[in-house]
Amino acid sequence: MSVLTAAAPFVVNRLLPRFDQRIEESAKPFARPGLLRPHPDSRAWAWTHYGIFVPELPRPHRYLNTMTLIGSTGTVCFDNDYLATSDARRTTTVLSSTAAPGHHHYRAYDSHTECRFAEDGSRLEWDSDLAIGAAHPSYQVHARYEGFTADLSITATPQVSWFVRNPAYDHLSLLATFTGMIADDTGETEISGLCTVEYARSLSPQALRRAPLPPRFKLPIDFFTYQIINLDDRTQLLLTDVRAAGATACRLAHLRTLDGTATVFREVRVEVAHRPEPEIDPLGREMRVPEGFRWTVHDGTEKVVALEAIVDSPLRYGHGRGYVGAYTYSGEFRGRPVSGSGYFEWVDCEVNRARR
């Protein structure tokens, strides 16, 4: 067991809560667009993340994700060191997919030679594959992948959900609306609805060296699931469960609406049913993956949400070492029935850690 693994429960349970302001900040309107910078050459902020996530689309698409990492994270869950460039700190990746056949783009880039990132974050380009334009609260996404293309016009609201807000790590999600188009060789599909605009930046020991951190020195974040559900055309639910060496770093439910409300719930329970067989990635690494979820969210004596979900889409590799996909859910939201399709991310390295 490494020193970082041994220290994780103390850091997660005792130290970070003294500094984290995610609950307080999630109750305030977002007013810091200047925060959303890429930091590609920083020796403080080791990595940044931009994400655009559309959780519910008509079949066969089901969802559309645009998941980017600029820099290597130095974590167990999210580093794929086999993709690292000559300087791991210059490695940047893009995962974008839907559930439709052939809609899966996962590639690594060198931030110096294959990307163009405006210092203020107003224009971000990964080769000719992906361009994100930002003039907050307006965002544009233009994707040209081998199997499909996507164009989105997005307007972010002030409703912000902070997953982490401390001096070493910021991670936020903005409720947003969008219109756009997905196209492939079968034709074009117009899309619109609720989505998210997401950003993160973090310190990491990886900022101190060109080579990828050895496994024993990586930050022991080894389990991660993040899920997005549009409960109706004005209400969005975010569900998170993140663990580091067995300690819960973030198990929260964020509920936000176009009416301007945003609430965080800490009384969250999740049960996972796993598939009998693991998923195997391109390197032959096995990972247990879910076939279903049961989420329950309480606010004191009130049951806010009770959902059951069945995973029924292909799993797309490349969310770090893990996968993304869609599920069909049903249940209750504040006493009324709800059902539909949700988006989830899944990285489970806990079993692998136990075997090492």
TINU-685965 format. One record per residue: y, z, x of N, C-alpha, C, O in turn. Coordinates in steps of 0.02 Angstrom, whole numbers. Layout:
- nc2,nc3,nc1,cac2,cac3,cac1,cc2,cc3,cc1,oc2,oc3,oc1
- Y,Z,X,Y,Z,X,Y,Z,X,Y,Z,X
...
***
This chain:
- nc2,nc3,nc1,cac2,cac3,cac1,cc2,cc3,cc1,oc2,oc3,oc1
- -60,0,42,0,0,0,62,0,44,68,41,90
- 110,-46,31,171,-50,71,218,6,51,211,37,-2
- 267,18,94,318,68,79,357,49,16,373,92,-25
- 372,-17,8,409,-39,-51,369,-26,-115,397,-5,-165
- 304,-38,-112,262,-26,-171,260,48,-187,266,67,-246
- 252,90,-136,250,162,-147,315,189,-176,316,235,-216
- 371,159,-153,437,184,-175,458,158,-243,505,184,-273
- 424,105,-268,447,72,-329,455,119,-388,507,116,-421
- 407,163,-404,417,207,-462,479,250,-457,514,260,-506
- 493,277,-397,553,318,-389,616,277,-399,662,297,-433
- 618,218,-368,677,175,-372,689,154,-445,746,158,-470
- 636,131,-478,643,105,-546,658,161,-597,700,152,-640
- 623,217,-590,629,270,-640,685,319,-627,712,349,-674
- 703,329,-564,752,381,-548,818,354,-521,871,376,-541
- 814,306,-475,874,285,-439,915,235,-478,974,246,-491
- 885,178,-498,923,125,-530,956,146,-596,1012,125,-610
- 922,188,-638,957,208,-700,1023,244,-690,1064,246,-735
- 1033,273,-630,1096,307,-617,1154,258,-612,1212,276,-622
- 1138,195,-595,1190,145,-583,1192,90,-636,1242,55,-643
- 1138,81,-672,1134,24,-717,1175,34,-780,1175,88,-810
- 1210,-19,-800,1254,-16,-858,1235,-69,-910,1278,-90,-949
- 1171,-89,-912,1152,-144,-956,1160,-128,-1030,1178,-171,-1069
- 1148,-66,-1050,1153,-48,-1120,1226,-48,-1142,1244,-77,-1193
- 1269,-17,-1102,1341,-14,-1119,1373,-83,-1119,1411,-100,-1164
- 1356,-124,-1069,1387,-190,-1063,1364,-238,-1117,1400,-284,-1136
- 1302,-228,-1142,1277,-272,-1195,1312,-261,-1261,1305,-303,-1307
- 1349,-207,-1268,1386,-194,-1330,1456,-224,-1328,1493,-220,-1377
- 1475,-254,-1271,1542,-281,-1263,1541,-357,-1262,1491,-386,-1241
- 1593,-390,-1284,1597,-464,-1278,1598,-485,-1205,1627,-450,-1163
- 1567,-541,-1190,1567,-566,-1122,1636,-593,-1104,1663,-635,-1141
- 1664,-569,-1049,1731,-591,-1029,1735,-600,-954,1788,-590,-924
- 1679,-620,-922,1678,-626,-849,1648,-693,-827,1601,-693,-788
- 1674,-749,-852,1644,-813,-831,1650,-826,-756,1611,-864,-728
- 1698,-795,-723,1705,-803,-650,1646,-774,-611,1638,-789,-552
- 1604,-735,-644,1545,-707,-612,1492,-761,-598,1452,-753,-552
- 1493,-815,-637,1436,-862,-640,1440,-913,-583,1449,-973,-596
- 1434,-890,-522,1439,-933,-463,1371,-940,-429,1328,-896,-436
- 1359,-996,-393,1292,-1009,-366,1275,-973,-300,1216,-959,-288
- 1324,-957,-257,1313,-922,-194,1257,-952,-151,1214,-915,-127
- 1255,-1018,-140,1198,-1047,-104,1192,-1027,-31,1137,-1028,-4
- 1247,-1007,1,1244,-990,72,1263,-917,85,1279,-899,142
- 1261,-876,34,1278,-806,41,1224,-769,80,1165,-783,72
- 1244,-723,122,1196,-679,155,1196,-611,122,1167,-563,149
- 1228,-606,65,1224,-546,24,1182,-561,-39,1129,-532,-50
- 1208,-609,-80,1170,-629,-139,1115,-678,-118,1129,-737,-105
- 1054,-654,-114,999,-694,-88,980,-751,-135,960,-804,-112
- 987,-740,-200,967,-791,-247,1009,-786,-311,1034,-733,-329
- 1015,-843,-343,1047,-846,-409,1003,-887,-455,961,-926,-433
- 1015,-878,-519,975,-911,-570,1021,-937,-625,1064,-900,-650
- 1011,-1000,-643,1043,-1028,-703,986,-1050,-749,937,-1081,-728
- 994,-1035,-813,943,-1055,-861,972,-1075,-928,1020,-1044,-951
- 944,-1125,-958,960,-1145,-1026,894,-1147,-1064,848,-1184,-1045
- 889,-1108,-1117,825,-1102,-1152,834,-1114,-1227,874,-1080,-1260
- 797,-1163,-1251,796,-1180,-1322,728,-1159,-1349,678,-1190,-1331
- 724,-1107,-1391,659,-1078,-1406,621,-1110,-1464,561,-1100,-1470
- 654,-1149,-1506,619,-1175,-1565,642,-1246,-1580,700,-1258,-1596
- 595,-1292,-1574,607,-1363,-1587,550,-1391,-1629,497,-1361,-1633
- 561,-1448,-1661,507,-1479,-1699,450,-1499,-1653,460,-1512,-1593
- 390,-1501,-1681,333,-1527,-1643,344,-1601,-1628,374,-1636,-1668
- 321,-1624,-1571,277,-1592,-1523,313,-1551,-1469,281,-1522,-1426
- 380,-1549,-1472,416,-1518,-1416,412,-1442,-1415,400,-1412,-1363
- 421,-1411,-1472,416,-1338,-1481,473,-1299,-1447,500,-1254,-1477
- 490,-1316,-1386,543,-1281,-1349,567,-1328,-1294,537,-1380,-1282
- 622,-1310,-1262,647,-1344,-1202,674,-1291,-1156,719,-1254,-1174
- 646,-1288,-1095,672,-1240,-1047,700,-1275,-986,674,-1327,-964
- 754,-1248,-959,783,-1271,-896,792,-1209,-853,840,-1171,-861
- 745,-1198,-808,741,-1137,-768,752,-1153,-695,713,-1189,-665
- 806,-1127,-666,822,-1142,-596,828,-1078,-556,850,-1026,-581
- 807,-1082,-493,819,-1030,-444,850,-1061,-382,825,-1111,-356
- 905,-1032,-359,939,-1054,-298,929,-999,-246,958,-945,-252
- 888,-1013,-195,869,-963,-147,802,-933,-164,780,-936,-221
- 769,-904,-114,705,-870,-124,718,-797,-143,763,-765,-115
- 678,-771,-189,694,-705,-217,670,-647,-175,698,-592,-179
- 617,-657,-135,588,-601,-99,549,-554,-144,542,-495,-130
- 523,-581,-201,483,-541,-248,413,-569,-254,400,-628,-240
- 367,-526,-274,297,-546,-283,291,-598,-338,256,-648,-329
- 325,-588,-394,316,-630,-453,343,-701,-444,312,-749,-468
- 399,-708,-411,437,-770,-418,438,-815,-356,462,-871,-360
- 412,-791,-300,412,-833,-239,349,-875,-235,293,-848,-238
- 357,-940,-228,303,-985,-210,318,-1009,-139,350,-1061,-130
- 295,-972,-90,314,-985,-21,291,-1053,5,320,-1079,53
- 240,-1082,-26,217,-1148,-4,270,-1202,-17,265,-1257,10
- 319,-1187,-59,373,-1235,-73,434,-1225,-29,482,-1264,-32
- 434,-1173,12,494,-1156,51,513,-1212,98,471,-1244,129
- 579,-1224,104,605,-1272,153,605,-1240,222,580,-1185,231
- 634,-1275,270,635,-1249,339,672,-1182,343,658,-1142,387
- 717,-1170,297,750,-1105,289,738,-1084,216,766,-1115,171
- 697,-1033,206,679,-1013,138,739,-997,95,737,-1003,34
- 794,-978,127,855,-961,90,888,-1022,59,930,-1016,15
- 868,-1082,83,895,-1144,55,849,-1175,3,863,-1230,-23
- 794,-1142,-13,748,-1168,-62,775,-1157,-133,797,-1102,-150
- 774,-1210,-172,793,-1203,-242,743,-1242,-284,719,-1295,-264
- 726,-1215,-342,676,-1246,-384,702,-1258,-454,748,-1223,-478
- 673,-1308,-487,687,-1323,-557,620,-1328,-594,576,-1366,-574
- 614,-1289,-647,559,-1297,-695,590,-1317,-762,633,-1281,-788
- 568,-1372,-789,591,-1394,-855,532,-1424,-892,493,-1463,-863
- 525,-1407,-956,467,-1431,-993,478,-1425,-1067,525,-1391,-1090
- 435,-1458,-1104,424,-1445,-1175,348,-1443,-1184,311,-1450,-1135
- 326,-1434,-1246,254,-1434,-1259,226,-1504,-1270,166,-1512,-1279
- 269,-1555,-1271,246,-1624,-1282,208,-1650,-1221,221,-1628,-1165
- 161,-1695,-1231,121,-1722,-1175,166,-1752,-1121,211,-1791,-1136
- 152,-1734,-1058,189,-1762,-1001,257,-1731,-988,291,-1752,-941
- 278,-1682,-1028,345,-1652,-1020,341,-1591,-974,341,-1534,-998
- 336,-1602,-909,331,-1547,-862,359,-1568,-795,330,-1611,-761
- 415,-1539,-776,447,-1553,-712,451,-1488,-673,482,-1440,-696
- 420,-1486,-615,426,-1428,-570,431,-1454,-499,385,-1487,-474
- 488,-1440,-467,500,-1467,-400,544,-1420,-360,586,-1385,-388
- 534,-1420,-295,577,-1383,-249,625,-1431,-215,609,-1489,-204
- 684,-1406,-197,737,-1445,-165,767,-1404,-108,762,-1343,-107
- 796,-1438,-60,836,-1407,-8,908,-1407,-31,937,-1460,-44
- 937,-1348,-37,1005,-1342,-65,1057,-1377,-22,1111,-1394,-48
- 1044,-1387,43,1092,-1420,87,1088,-1496,83,1139,-1530,87
- 1028,-1522,75,1020,-1595,82,1005,-1630,16,1013,-1691,12
- 984,-1594,-35,964,-1626,-98,1002,-1602,-159,990,-1624,-215
- 1048,-1556,-149,1085,-1527,-205,1160,-1526,-191,1182,-1531,-134
- 1197,-1521,-245,1270,-1513,-240,1291,-1459,-289,1283,-1466,-350
- 1317,-1404,-262,1336,-1348,-303,1410,-1332,-292,1430,-1312,-238
- 1450,-1342,-344,1521,-1323,-339,1526,-1248,-329,1489,-1209,-359
- 1572,-1226,-287,1579,-1156,-270,1590,-1113,-332,1566,-1056,-336
- 1628,-1139,-380,1643,-1100,-440,1591,-1109,-495,1598,-1081,-550
- 1537,-1147,-481,1485,-1156,-530,1500,-1207,-584,1463,-1212,-633
- 1554,-1244,-577,1574,-1291,-629,1529,-1352,-632,1524,-1386,-683
- 1496,-1368,-575,1451,-1425,-573,1393,-1408,-527,1403,-1390,-469
- 1332,-1414,-553,1271,-1398,-515,1224,-1458,-521,1207,-1479,-576
- 1203,-1485,-463,1161,-1545,-465,1100,-1536,-419,1106,-1516,-361
- 1042,-1552,-446,980,-1553,-409,958,-1625,-402,928,-1653,-448
- 973,-1656,-344,958,-1726,-332,984,-1767,-392,1039,-1753,-416
- 945,-1815,-415,965,-1852,-475,927,-1827,-536,928,-1859,-589
- 892,-1770,-530,849,-1745,-583,887,-1705,-636,875,-1714,-696
- 933,-1662,-614,964,-1615,-660,1037,-1604,-641,1052,-1595,-582
- 1081,-1605,-691,1151,-1587,-681,1172,-1539,-737,1160,-1553,-796
- 1203,-1484,-717,1231,-1436,-765,1305,-1432,-753,1327,-1417,-697
- 1344,-1444,-805,1417,-1437,-801,1438,-1376,-840,1413,-1364,-895
- 1486,-1338,-812,1508,-1277,-845,1584,-1273,-846,1617,-1276,-794
- 1611,-1267,-906,1682,-1250,-916,1681,-1199,-972,1701,-1212,-1029
- 1659,-1140,-955,1644,-1087,-1004,1699,-1083,-1057,1758,-1080,-1041
- 1679,-1082,-1121,1611,-1072,-1148,1572,-1137,-1161,1520,-1135,-1193
- 1596,-1194,-1134,1561,-1257,-1145,1517,-1274,-1085,1537,-1265,-1028
- 1456,-1297,-1100,1408,-1315,-1048,1376,-1382,-1067,1368,-1398,-1125
- 1359,-1420,-1015,1324,-1484,-1025,1262,-1485,-980,1264,-1463,-923
- 1207,-1509,-1008,1145,-1518,-969,1124,-1590,-974,1118,-1618,-1029
- 1112,-1622,-916,1088,-1691,-913,1028,-1692,-867,1034,-1681,-807
- 969,-1705,-895,906,-1703,-858,873,-1772,-861,868,-1803,-914
- 851,-1795,-802,817,-1859,-797,753,-1850,-756,753,-1861,-695
- 700,-1829,-789,637,-1817,-756,590,-1876,-765,604,-1922,-803
- 535,-1874,-729,488,-1930,-732,458,-1939,-802,448,-1996,-824
- 443,-1884,-837,410,-1890,-901,455,-1888,-962,434,-1909,-1016
- 517,-1864,-954,562,-1860,-1011,633,-1848,-987,645,-1832,-929
- 680,-1858,-1033,750,-1844,-1019,777,-1798,-1074,748,-1793,-1128
- 831,-1764,-1057,862,-1719,-1106,937,-1715,-1093,959,-1716,-1035
- 975,-1713,-1147,1047,-1705,-1143,1068,-1653,-1195,1051,-1659,-1254
- 1104,-1602,-1172,1126,-1549,-1216,1201,-1536,-1209,1227,-1538,-1153
- 1234,-1524,-1264,1302,-1500,-1266,1302,-1431,-1297,1280,-1422,-1353
- 1326,-1381,-1259,1315,-1311,-1276,1381,-1274,-1281,1427,-1286,-1242
- 1386,-1229,-1330,1443,-1184,-1336,1418,-1113,-1336,1382,-1092,-1382
- 1437,-1075,-1286,1416,-1005,-1281,1461,-961,-1325,1521,-974,-1332
- 1431,-910,-1353,1469,-859,-1391,1485,-801,-1345,1461,-799,-1288
- 1526,-753,-1367,1538,-693,-1327,1481,-643,-1328,1483,-593,-1292
- 1429,-655,-1369,1374,-607,-1374,1330,-612,-1311,1299,-663,-1298
- 1330,-558,-1273,1295,-557,-1209,1242,-502,-1209,1254,-447,-1234
- 1185,-518,-1181,1132,-469,-1170,1122,-461,-1095,1106,-509,-1060
- 1130,-400,-1072,1120,-386,-1001,1051,-356,-992,1036,-303,-1021
- 1009,-388,-953,943,-361,-936,950,-312,-878,914,-261,-875
- 995,-327,-832,1011,-283,-776,1085,-289,-763,1113,-344,-765
- 1118,-233,-749,1189,-234,-731,1202,-176,-683,1220,-121,-704
- 1191,-190,-618,1203,-138,-568,1231,-170,-505,1234,-232,-501
- 1252,-132,-455,1284,-162,-396,1240,-211,-358,1267,-253,-321
- 1174,-206,-364,1130,-250,-326,1103,-309,-365,1076,-355,-335
- 1111,-308,-431,1076,-359,-471,1111,-365,-539,1120,-316,-574
- 1132,-426,-555,1159,-443,-621,1113,-494,-654,1093,-543,-622
- 1096,-483,-717,1055,-532,-753,1075,-530,-827,1069,-479,-860
- 1100,-587,-852,1128,-588,-919,1106,-650,-958,1085,-701,-929
- 1112,-645,-1024,1097,-701,-1068,1151,-704,-1122,1167,-653,-1153
- 1178,-763,-1133,1229,-775,-1184,1198,-811,-1243,1164,-862,-1235
- 1210,-786,-1302,1191,-823,-1363,1234,-886,-1366,1294,-883,-1353
- 1204,-942,-1384,1241,-1006,-1384,1213,-1051,-1439,1158,-1042,-1464
- 1253,-1101,-1457,1231,-1155,-1502,1231,-1220,-1463,1266,-1227,-1413
- 1192,-1269,-1487,1188,-1332,-1451,1174,-1390,-1498,1149,-1380,-1554
- 1189,-1449,-1475,1165,-1512,-1503,1142,-1555,-1445,1163,-1545,-1388
- 1097,-1602,-1459,1074,-1643,-1403,1018,-1690,-1422,1006,-1705,-1480
- 983,-1712,-1369,932,-1764,-1376,878,-1755,-1323,894,-1740,-1266
- 815,-1763,-1343,759,-1769,-1297,730,-1838,-1306,722,-1862,-1363
- 714,-1872,-1251,688,-1940,-1256,630,-1948,-1207,629,-1919,-1153
- 581,-1989,-1227,527,-2009,-1183,504,-2078,-1206,539,-2111,-1244
- 446,-2100,-1183,426,-2168,-1199,404,-2177,-1272,389,-2232,-1293
- 402,-2121,-1310,387,-2127,-1382,449,-2132,-1425,445,-2147,-1484
- 509,-2119,-1395,570,-2124,-1433,617,-2066,-1420,608,-2028,-1372
- 668,-2059,-1462,719,-2008,-1455,715,-1958,-1513,699,-1977,-1569
- 729,-1895,-1497,730,-1842,-1548,795,-1805,-1544,811,-1775,-1492
- 834,-1805,-1597,895,-1766,-1600,877,-1693,-1614,834,-1678,-1655
- 911,-1647,-1579,897,-1576,-1585,962,-1537,-1591,1014,-1560,-1568
- 958,-1478,-1621,1016,-1434,-1627,992,-1365,-1647,936,-1357,-1671
- 1035,-1315,-1638,1017,-1248,-1658,1045,-1195,-1612,1096,-1205,-1580
- 1009,-1138,-1608,1027,-1083,-1563,989,-1090,-1497,931,-1110,-1496
- 1024,-1074,-1443,992,-1073,-1377,1020,-1015,-1337,1056,-973,-1364
- 1005,-1012,-1273,1033,-962,-1228,1061,-995,-1166,1035,-1047,-1144
- 1112,-965,-1138,1139,-983,-1072,1129,-921,-1029,1153,-867,-1046
- 1095,-928,-972,1077,-869,-933,1096,-876,-860,1100,-931,-832
- 1109,-818,-830,1131,-816,-760,1106,-751,-729,1104,-699,-762
- 1088,-755,-665,1071,-695,-627,1091,-705,-554,1094,-761,-529
- 1105,-649,-521,1115,-649,-449,1088,-582,-423,1092,-532,-458
- 1061,-582,-361,1031,-520,-337,1032,-517,-261,1029,-567,-226
- 1037,-456,-237,1024,-442,-166,949,-442,-155,910,-429,-201
- 928,-456,-93,857,-456,-76,850,-456,0,892,-484,34
- 797,-424,26,785,-428,98,777,-499,123,786,-512,182
- 759,-546,78,749,-615,99,813,-645,129,809,-691,169
- 871,-619,111,934,-645,138,940,-636,213,983,-667,245
- 898,-594,242,904,-577,313,863,-621,359,869,-616,420
- 821,-666,331,778,-706,375,765,-775,346,765,-784,285
- 754,-823,392,742,-892,372,671,-901,343,662,-936,293
- 622,-869,374,554,-876,350,543,-834,287,576,-783,278
- 497,-855,244,482,-814,186,459,-744,206,423,-736,256
- 478,-694,168,455,-627,181,379,-623,177,350,-652,131
- 346,-588,223,274,-576,215,260,-539,150,303,-501,127
- 202,-550,120,187,-518,56,199,-443,54,222,-417,3
- 183,-408,108,189,-335,106,262,-311,105,275,-253,89
- 309,-357,121,379,-339,120,417,-366,60,477,-354,53
- 383,-401,16,416,-426,-44,428,-370,-93,389,-322,-96
- 481,-375,-132,494,-326,-184,437,-328,-234,419,-382,-257
- 409,-270,-253,346,-269,-291,355,-279,-366,324,-243,-406
- 399,-326,-386,402,-345,-457,342,-390,-470,340,-447,-446
- 293,-365,-506,229,-401,-510,206,-415,-582,152,-442,-592
- 246,-397,-631,231,-417,-700,297,-433,-736,345,-396,-731
- 297,-490,-772,358,-512,-806,339,-552,-867,302,-601,-863
- 365,-532,-925,365,-577,-982,433,-572,-1017,461,-518,-1026
- 457,-630,-1036,522,-637,-1071,511,-685,-1128,482,-739,-1118
- 534,-667,-1187,520,-707,-1246,582,-713,-1289,621,-666,-1295
- 590,-771,-1320,649,-787,-1360,626,-812,-1428,584,-857,-1432
- 653,-783,-1481,637,-803,-1549,701,-810,-1589,742,-764,-1590
- 710,-867,-1621,764,-874,-1670,737,-852,-1738,700,-889,-1770
- 756,-792,-1760,729,-765,-1822,755,-803,-1883,721,-807,-1934
- 815,-831,-1878,842,-877,-1927,895,-918,-1891,901,-914,-1830
- 934,-957,-1929,981,-1002,-1895,1043,-967,-1869,1088,-1000,-1843
- 1046,-900,-1876,1103,-862,-1850,1083,-801,-1809,1126,-767,-1782
- 1018,-788,-1803,995,-726,-1773,943,-740,-1720,895,-776,-1731
- 953,-711,-1661,909,-722,-1604,884,-655,-1577,922,-607,-1571
- 819,-654,-1560,787,-594,-1533,761,-610,-1463,728,-660,-1453
- 777,-566,-1415,752,-571,-1347,706,-512,-1334,725,-455,-1350
- 648,-524,-1306,599,-471,-1292,582,-474,-1218,567,-528,-1191
- 583,-417,-1184,568,-416,-1113,520,-359,-1096,522,-306,-1127
- 478,-371,-1047,435,-320,-1018,426,-338,-945,394,-388,-928
- 455,-297,-901,454,-310,-829,430,-247,-794,453,-192,-809
- 383,-255,-746,356,-197,-711,357,-209,-636,351,-266,-612
- 363,-155,-599,361,-157,-525,313,-103,-502,326,-44,-509
- 256,-125,-475,204,-80,-451,186,-28,-504,177,31,-488
- 181,-49,-565,161,-5,-620,217,31,-655,205,59,-708
- 276,30,-628,334,63,-660,371,13,-703,383,-43,-682
- 390,33,-764,425,-11,-810,498,-17,-789,535,32,-791
- 518,-77,-771,587,-90,-750,631,-109,-809,691,-94,-809
- 602,-144,-858,641,-166,-916,593,-182,-973,557,-231,-971
- 593,-139,-1024,558,-155,-1087,609,-143,-1143,619,-87,-1166
- 640,-198,-1164,695,-195,-1211,690,-251,-1262,657,-302,-1250
- 724,-242,-1318,734,-295,-1368,809,-302,-1379,843,-253,-1394
- 834,-362,-1371,904,-378,-1385,908,-420,-1449,874,-471,-1455
- 949,-399,-1495,958,-435,-1557,1032,-454,-1562,1076,-411,-1558
- 1045,-520,-1570,1115,-541,-1575,1121,-596,-1628,1074,-632,-1642
- 1181,-601,-1657,1192,-648,-1711,1258,-685,-1701,1301,-664,-1663
- 1263,-742,-1735,1326,-780,-1734,1382,-743,-1770,1440,-762,-1763
- 1365,-691,-1808,1417,-651,-1841,1455,-607,-1792,1506,-577,-1810
- 1429,-601,-1730,1465,-563,-1680,1433,-498,-1661,1460,-461,-1620
- 1375,-481,-1689,1343,-418,-1672,1292,-428,-1616,1261,-481,-1610
- 1284,-377,-1576,1235,-377,-1522,1211,-305,-1513,1250,-260,-1501
- 1145,-295,-1519,1116,-228,-1516,1057,-229,-1468,1019,-277,-1464
- 1049,-173,-1432,993,-165,-1387,949,-109,-1414,973,-56,-1433
- 883,-121,-1415,835,-71,-1438,789,-53,-1380,763,-96,-1345
- 779,13,-1370,737,36,-1315,668,57,-1338,622,64,-1298
- 660,68,-1403,595,88,-1430,554,25,-1445,552,0,-1501
- 523,-1,-1392,488,-65,-1396,416,-56,-1373,403,-25,-1321
- 371,-82,-1412,300,-81,-1393,272,-151,-1396,286,-189,-1442
- 232,-168,-1346,199,-234,-1344,126,-225,-1328,108,-187,-1283
- 84,-260,-1364,12,-263,-1350,-5,-336,-1337,18,-381,-1371
- -46,-347,-1286,-64,-414,-1264,-139,-424,-1270,-178,-383,-1245
- -159,-478,-1302,-228,-501,-1300,-233,-557,-1249,-196,-606,-1254
- -278,-551,-1201,-284,-600,-1148,-339,-651,-1163,-388,-636,-1197
- -330,-711,-1137,-382,-761,-1141,-442,-739,-1099,-434,-705,-1048
- -502,-759,-1119,-561,-740,-1080,-560,-768,-1009,-584,-736,-963
- -532,-827,-1001,-532,-859,-935,-461,-861,-907,-414,-871,-945
- -453,-852,-842,-386,-855,-812,-360,-926,-807,-399,-974,-811
- -295,-932,-799,-264,-996,-782,-266,-1003,-706,-259,-954,-670
- -275,-1064,-682,-280,-1076,-610,-223,-1123,-590,-216,-1177,-618
- -183,-1102,-541,-125,-1141,-521,-143,-1193,-469,-201,-1196,-448
- -95,-1235,-446,-111,-1289,-399,-140,-1265,-332,-172,-1305,-297
- -131,-1202,-314,-159,-1175,-252,-227,-1142,-264,-257,-1116,-217
- -251,-1143,-326,-314,-1111,-342,-309,-1037,-357,-360,-1003,-363
- -247,-1011,-364,-238,-940,-379,-249,-928,-454,-224,-965,-496
- -287,-876,-469,-301,-859,-538,-249,-810,-566,-223,-768,-529
- -234,-817,-631,-190,-771,-664,-215,-761,-735,-228,-809,-771
- -221,-698,-757,-237,-686,-826,-176,-704,-869,-119,-690,-851
- -190,-736,-925,-136,-761,-968,-149,-740,-1040,-206,-725,-1058
- -97,-738,-1081,-105,-712,-1149,-131,-764,-1198,-119,-824,-1190
- -167,-740,-1248,-182,-781,-1306,-145,-756,-1367,-142,-790,-1418
- -116,-694,-1362,-77,-669,-1418,-38,-606,-1400,-54,-572,-1351
- 13,-592,-1439,55,-533,-1430,64,-497,-1497,62,-528,-1550
- 75,-431,-1493,98,-393,-1550,158,-351,-1527,151,-307,-1484
- 216,-365,-1555,278,-330,-1537,300,-285,-1595,297,-305,-1653
- 322,-225,-1579,351,-179,-1628,414,-150,-1598,414,-125,-1542
- 468,-153,-1637,533,-127,-1615,559,-78,-1667,563,-95,-1726
- 575,-17,-1645,601,34,-1690,672,54,-1670,691,49,-1611
- 709,76,-1718,774,108,-1708,770,175,-1743,788,181,-1802
- 747,226,-1707,733,289,-1739,675,282,-1787,621,260,-1767
- 686,300,-1851,633,294,-1901,629,225,-1931,581,210,-1967
- 678,181,-1918,677,114,-1947,635,67,-1904,644,63,-1843
- 590,31,-1937,553,-22,-1902,595,-85,-1908,601,-115,-1962
- 625,-106,-1851,669,-164,-1851,629,-229,-1852,643,-274,-1891
- 579,-232,-1808,540,-294,-1801,467,-275,-1792,450,-227,-1757
- 423,-312,-1826,351,-308,-1814,324,-379,-1816,325,-412,-1869
- 299,-404,-1759,279,-474,-1754,211,-480,-1722,193,-441,-1677
- 173,-528,-1745,111,-548,-1712,118,-622,-1693,142,-662,-1733
- 96,-639,-1633,105,-707,-1607,40,-732,-1578,3,-694,-1546
- 26,-796,-1589,-33,-830,-1560,-8,-887,-1516,28,-931,-1539
- -27,-885,-1453,-8,-938,-1406,-46,-1002,-1424,-107,-1003,-1426
- -8,-1055,-1438,-40,-1117,-1462,-6,-1179,-1433,0,-1230,-1467
- 17,-1174,-1371,44,-1233,-1336,15,-1235,-1267,-13,-1185,-1244
- 20,-1292,-1232,0,-1294,-1162,43,-1245,-1122,101,-1233,-1138
- 14,-1217,-1069,52,-1175,-1023,77,-1219,-966,39,-1257,-935
- 143,-1214,-953,174,-1254,-900,186,-1210,-839,221,-1159,-843
- 157,-1229,-783,162,-1191,-721,231,-1201,-688,261,-1254,-693
- 254,-1147,-654,314,-1153,-613,368,-1102,-627,422,-1105,-598
- 354,-1054,-672,401,-999,-680,385,-949,-626,350,-899,-638
- 412,-961,-565,386,-926,-507,312,-942,-501,293,-1000,-500
- 272,-890,-496,199,-900,-491,166,-906,-560,105,-915,-565
- 207,-902,-613,178,-900,-680,192,-961,-723,198,-1017,-697
- 197,-949,-788,193,-1003,-837,244,-991,-894,269,-936,-903
- 257,-1045,-930,296,-1041,-992,257,-1078,-1047,213,-1119,-1033
- 274,-1061,-1109,241,-1095,-1165,272,-1073,-1231,325,-1042,-1233
- 238,-1090,-1285,261,-1075,-1352,206,-1040,-1391,147,-1046,-1375
- 227,-1002,-1442,179,-971,-1488,204,-976,-1559,263,-986,-1572
- 157,-967,-1605,173,-962,-1676,171,-888,-1695,122,-853,-1680
- 223,-864,-1727,228,-793,-1744,238,-784,-1819,259,-830,-1854
- 221,-724,-1842,236,-704,-1911,244,-629,-1911,220,-594,-1867
- 279,-604,-1961,290,-532,-1966,349,-515,-2009,364,-550,-2057
- 382,-460,-1992,438,-435,-2031,498,-421,-1986,491,-398,-1930
- 557,-435,-2013,620,-418,-1981,661,-380,-2033,685,-409,-2082
- 669,-314,-2021,706,-271,-2067,683,-281,-2140,722,-287,-2186
- 616,-281,-2147,587,-281,-2213,576,-349,-2245,544,-353,-2297
- 601,-402,-2215,591,-468,-2244,543,-508,-2201,542,-500,-2140
- 502,-550,-2232,454,-589,-2193,488,-642,-2150,537,-672,-2171
- 462,-652,-2090,486,-704,-2044,427,-738,-2013,373,-708,-2005
- 435,-800,-1995,383,-837,-1960,415,-897,-1925,470,-918,-1943
- 381,-923,-1877,407,-981,-1842,376,-989,-1774,319,-968,-1762
- 412,-1021,-1728,389,-1035,-1661,435,-1001,-1611,496,-1002,-1618
- 406,-970,-1560,445,-937,-1508,427,-963,-1439,376,-996,-1430
- 469,-948,-1391,461,-968,-1321,446,-907,-1279,474,-854,-1290
- 399,-914,-1230,385,-856,-1188,375,-878,-1115,355,-935,-1100
- 390,-831,-1070,378,-838,-999,330,-783,-979,332,-728,-1005
- 286,-798,-931,232,-752,-915,214,-757,-841,196,-810,-816
- 221,-701,-805,198,-697,-735,162,-630,-728,193,-577,-736
- 98,-632,-712,59,-571,-706,23,-571,-639,-30,-601,-631
- 53,-535,-591,23,-528,-525,-5,-458,-514,-24,-441,-458
- -7,-417,-566,-32,-349,-559,-106,-347,-538,-125,-308,-495
- -146,-390,-568,-217,-391,-551,-226,-413,-479,-267,-385,-442
- -187,-465,-459,-191,-488,-390,-171,-433,-341,-202,-425,-288
- -120,-395,-359,-98,-339,-315,-154,-289,-308,-166,-263,-253
- -189,-274,-363,-243,-224,-360,-300,-246,-316,-336,-205,-288
- -310,-313,-310,-366,-339,-271,-351,-342,-196,-397,-347,-156
- -287,-340,-177,-271,-349,-107,-287,-286,-66,-276,-285,-6
***
